[in-house]
Amino acid sequence: MSLNDDKPRVAITGAGVISSLGQGISLLAKSLLNGENKFIRSARFPNLPFSVIAAELKGFIFEEALKQYPALPDNLLMSAYKAGRRAPLVVQTSLIAALEAWQQAKLAERNIESTRIGLVIAGQNTTQAYQHNLQAAFQQEPSYLSPTYALHFMDTDQVGTLSEVFGIHGEGLTVGGASASGNVAIIQGQRLIQHGHIDVCLVVGVLADLSPMELQGFYNIGALGGRRFHEEACDRDHEGFIWGQASGSLLLESTEKAQKAGVPLLGEIRGSAMLLDGNRLTHSNLQGEMRVMQQALKNAHISSNDIDYMNAHGSSSVLGDEVEITAIRSVFGEATGQLWLNATKGLLGHCLWSAGIVEAIATLLQLQGGFVHANRNLENPIDDEIRFVPQHSETANIQTAMSNSFGFGGINTSIIFTRGDR
């Protein structure tokens, strides 16, 4: 049990990621430390009336990606290969991210009852590009549509495939929270463990593989960046998010049981909160963002003075960044000046459904590594008193961090992480 609550503590024992920066958390940690990104002008959408600047997943070959996990049992890798070789890209990348987390947590070596392992998938409407790419052939000859399409177009294909590959027989579900989906999934996994339904939860954020229609829609409402600037940061010249592609995975466990098993902890979830604005539209809500950060602090039984670092939602939208900064200043008060603040979207782009999970991994890597990553392209900060990380990483002994994710439809989430050695 925690020191301040009767709910079981929840730890992170495994993580996996594949993104525009490459495959694996070791490579991600190095890229974060070096402040790297790989934003490009995409060549995939020649018919759109604007240029798409994106952090795309490039050169991914599923069979090659599987070879990076030789320590896993052959039967597990063969199961992943059979399930994923003809699956949509978004299922393949989920499998790769999950395999890395599974390997790090040494779950293949531990005798955990399959009914005590759960699965939460972050994302909704996850097969847009898959469906769009089949349209031309379908219109020419509908009867040639593969029977597997009936399974693959549904988000539950992720639940079915991953539960089969990893032998998961506990609770499983998909959760949608727009840009907050990743954090929503982490919070649901935390709750499943705390309420005793499972002991271990695999949480996976689905790669956002958008079609031209979604990109045009984001552009039309002014959410998509890249018009003038080809990067994003909490800068006065912000103009919208840069679309990023990544899949991230976390293994959550009961801290007590993980410690008894001798499994190293990447970190712990100290507290979390998820609250609604009561708003179907896209604009940010100051009170909603303040309330969710305050509730996360309350649930963690700590004060704002205890937070060393903030991984902001920081989507580079004109209104959104300013509202978030105002909310942070309101919640943290005099402690604002001692708070390191950056936004991983400046390096990986906005990964949409998986953003919260990928940014949670980035937060844990910074807690472990004793640094805060750069805010690339931050030349004209929107607040002169906020302790933004500059355009290069800084050494920082951070113990406790908050990660925010806010989604269209008034979905606000905050999660507080602590280092695994506490």
N, C-alpha and C positions, 0 to 999 in steps of 0.2 A: 504494500500500500504506500501511497505517497505520504509525505510529512504533513500535508495540510488537507487531505481529503480521504474519504473511505473508498474511492474508486481505485482500481489497479492502475499502476503506472504503465505507460505504453512506450516501447522503445522502437527504434529503427535498427534492424540488424543487417539489412541488405539494400543495395541500390543498383540500378542499371539505367543506362541512357544511350540513345543513339540520336544524333542531331546533325546539323549542318557542320559542326566542328569535328565530327567523327564519332566513333563507337567506343563506349566505355567511360567509366567515371574517372579513371586515371588521366585520360586525355582531356576530359572536361576540366578537371582540377588545374591542369597545366595551362589550358587555354584561358581559364578565368584569371589565373595569376598573371598571365601575360597580356590580358586585355584584348584577346583576339576576337574577331568576328569574320564572317564570310558572306556578307551581304552582296548580292549580285543583281544585275538586271536580268530577269528571267526571260528565257527564250520559249517558254511553254505556251504563251498566250498571244500569238501574233495577231489575232482578230480583235483583241480589246483595244479601245481607243486611247489607252494610256499605258505607260510603262509600269510593269510590276517589279518593284524592288523587293527582294525576298531573301531569307536565309534558308535556302532549299537544301533538302537532303540530296546529295549528289553521289553517283557511283555506287548505289546500294545494290548488292547482290546477296540474296538471302542465303544461298548455300555457302558463300564465302564468309558471311557474318557468323554462321553457326560454328565455323572452325575456330573461333576465338575462345571456345569454352571446352577444351579437351579434358578438363578435370571433371566434367559432369559425366554421369553414367551413359554408356552407349545407347541403352534403351530409351532414355529420356531424350537424347539428341535425335534418335531415329523417329521417335514419336513427334517431335517438333518438326522434323523434316517432312514427314508424311502429311501432317496437318497444315503446314505452311507453304509447301512448294507451289501450290496452285491457288493459294488464298490471295485476297487483295493485299496491296502494299501495307495498308494500315494494320492488318492482322500480322503480317510478317514482322513488322517493326515492333509491335507489342510483344511478340514472342521473344525477339532478340533482347529487348530491354528486360523482360521478366527473367530470362535465363541468367543474365548477369546477376540480378538481385538474388535469385535462388542459389546460385553458386556462392556468392559472398556470405550468405547466411548459413551455408553448409546444410541446407535442408535435405539434400539427397543423402546425407550421412547420418541424419537424425531420425529416430523412430517416433514420428509424430502421427497420431491417428488422423486419417484423411478427413474425417468428419469434423475435426477441430481446426481445419484450415479453411479460410474463406477467401473470397475474391470480389474486389470492387473495381469496376472499369469506369474511368472518367471520360465522358464524351457523349455527344448526341449528334445525329445526322452525320455519322462518321464516314460515309461511303459516297460522298458527293462526286468526287472525281471518278471513282470506279463506275458509278452509274452513268455519268456523262460520257465516258469513253466508250460505252457500249451502245450509245444511242444510234449512231450511224448504221451499224450492222443490224441492229434490231429493226430499224425502220425499213431496211432493205429486205430482210427476211426474218420476221419475228419468231418463226418456229425453230430457228437455229440457236436461240437463247439457251445457255447451259442450264440444266436443272439445278445446279448448285447456286444459281443466282438467287433463288428463293430463300436460301440461308444467308448468303454473303451480304445482301443489301441491308439486313437487319443488324442493329447494334449488338443484339444478343449473340451474334456469331462470335464476338470477342469472348463472351462468357463461356460459351460452349467449347470453343477451341482451346482456350487456356485451361479450363477445368479438366478437359480430357488429357491434354499433354502433361499437366502437372499432377493429375490424380487428386483434384480438389473436390471434396464432397460435403463441405460445410455450406454456409450461406453464400450466395453470389448474386450480384446485380450490377446494372449500369446506372450511373447517375449523370444527369446533365445540369450544368449550371453556367452555360455559356463560358465566358473567360474564367469563371471561378470554378469550373468543373473539377480541376485537379485538387484544389483545396477541399471542395465538397467531398470528394472521394476519400481523401485522407481522414477527414473528420468522421465520415461514416465507418471507415475501417477502425478508427480509434474507438468509436462507440460500441461496435460489435465486440471488441475485445473487453472493454470495460464492463459491459453488461453480461459477460460470461458466455456469449453465444459461441465464440471461437477463441483459440489461443494464438493463432497466427493468421495474418491477413496479407494477401498479395494485392497491392494497389497499383493499377497500371493506367497511365495517361495515354490516350490514343493520339497518334500523329494526325495533324490537321492537313488533309489532302484535299484542297478546295478545287472546285470547278470554276470556269470563267464567270458563271452566274453569281456565285457567292462573292467573288472579288469585285465584280461590277457593283453589287449591292453595297458592300463596305465602302467602295469609292463614292457611290452616290450619296451616302449619308455623311461623308466627310471623315470616316473613321480610318481610312487607309492612307498611310504616308507615302512618301516617295515622289511627291510632286516637285518639290524644290530640293529637299534634303534626302540623302540616301542612307542616313542612319537615324537613330532615335536616342533621345536622352531627356532628362527633366530640364529642358532648356526653354528659354522664353520664345524661341523660334519653332517650338513643336508644331507639328501639323498632322499627326496621326501615326498609327502603329505600322511597323514593318513586319509582314507576315513571316513567321518562322515555322520550320518543320522539325519536330522532335517527338520521340516517345520516351517517357520516363517511367520507372518502376521503383516501388519501395516495398520492403518486407517489414510489416509491423508485427510486434510480438508483445506479450506480457513481459515487462521488464524482469519481474521476479523469476519467471520460468526460463527466460533467455540467460539470465545470470547463472541459474542453477545448471544450465547446459554448458556453461563456459563460453558462450558466444559473445564476441566483442560487440559493443554498442557503437553505432555511428552517431547516435544522439537519442534524445527523448522528446516526446511531445509533452510539454509542460502544461499547455492549455490551448483551447481553441474556441471559436465562436462562429456562428453562421446566422445572419439575420437578414430580413427583407426590408426594402423601402416601401413596398406597396406601390410599385411603379412599373408599368409595362414597357416604358420607353428606354432610351439609351443614356440619358443624361445622368451624371453623378449626383449623389445626394449627400450633402455635408453631414447632416445628422445621422444618416444611416452608417456612414463610414466611421464617424466618431463612436457611435454606439457599439459597433462590432469590435473595435479595438479595445474599448473599455470593458466589454463583456469578456473578451479573451484574457485580459489582465486579471479580471475578477475570478474567472474560472481557474486561472493558474495560481491564484493566491499570491500575487506579486504586485508591485507598483510600477509605474512607468519608469522610475529611477533604476529599475533592475534590468531594463532592456539596453543592451550595448549596441545593437545593430538592427537596422530595418531593411528588409528586402521589399521595396515598395512595389505596388502594382505597376506604376510608372509606365503607362502604355504610350506616352508621348501625345496623347490627345490634348487639344487646346484647353478644354474645360476640365477634363479629368485630372490632369496633373495638378492644376491649381487647387481643385477641391481637395485632393488627397493631402497636399502639403498643408492646407489650412486645417484639415482634420487632425493631422499629426501634431501640428503646433498647439491645437486646442487640447488634445489628450495629454501630450507630454509636457506642456508648459515650460518651466525653467529647465527641465531635463532635455529639451529638444537639442540644445547646443552640444551635448555630450554624445549624441546618438549618431553613429555612422549610418549613412543612407546611400544605397545604390539601387539600381534596377537591372536585373539580369537580361531583360528584354533588349537592352542596348548591345548585348553580345550575341544573343540567340534569336532575336526577334520575338514577336508575340506568338507563342506556340499554341494559343487558344485552348483547346480542351486539355492539353497536357501541361499548360503553363504553370499551374500551381505545383505540380509534382516536380517538374524540371527545376523550378525555382526553389523548392524545398531541398532538392539535392544540392543545388548551388549553395544554399544557406548552410547546410551541414558540412560541405567541403570547406567553406570559409571558417566555420567554427573549429573544425579539426585542424585546418592548415594555418590558423593564426594570421589571416590576412582578410582584407576586403577588396573585392575586385573593382576595376576601373569603371567609371562612367564615361564611356567613349563619346566623343562629340559634345561633351558638356563644356561649352564655351561661355554661355551666358545664363547662369542658373536663375531659376524663377524665384528664388528666395535667397538673399545674401546671408542670412543667419543660420540656415540649415547646414549641417556638417556633411555636405555631399562628398563622397569619395571623388577625387579629381580624375584626370584622364590617365592615370596610372594607378596600379594597385598600391595599397598601403599595408604595412605590418600592423596588426591589431590583435590584442588579446581579448577576444570576444567570447563571452560565456553563454549569453542568452540573447536570442534573436526573435524578431517578429517578421512574418511573411504575410503580405496582404494580397488578396485576389478579389477583384470586383467584376461582376458580370452583368451584361444587358438583362433587363427585367428586374433590376434592383436587388441583385443577389450579392451580399457583402460577406466576406470571410476573412478571418485572421487566425493564424496559427503561431504559437510560441514554441520554439525549440531550444533545448539546452544541449551542451556538449555531452558526449557519451561517457566521459570520465568523471561526471559529477556524482 
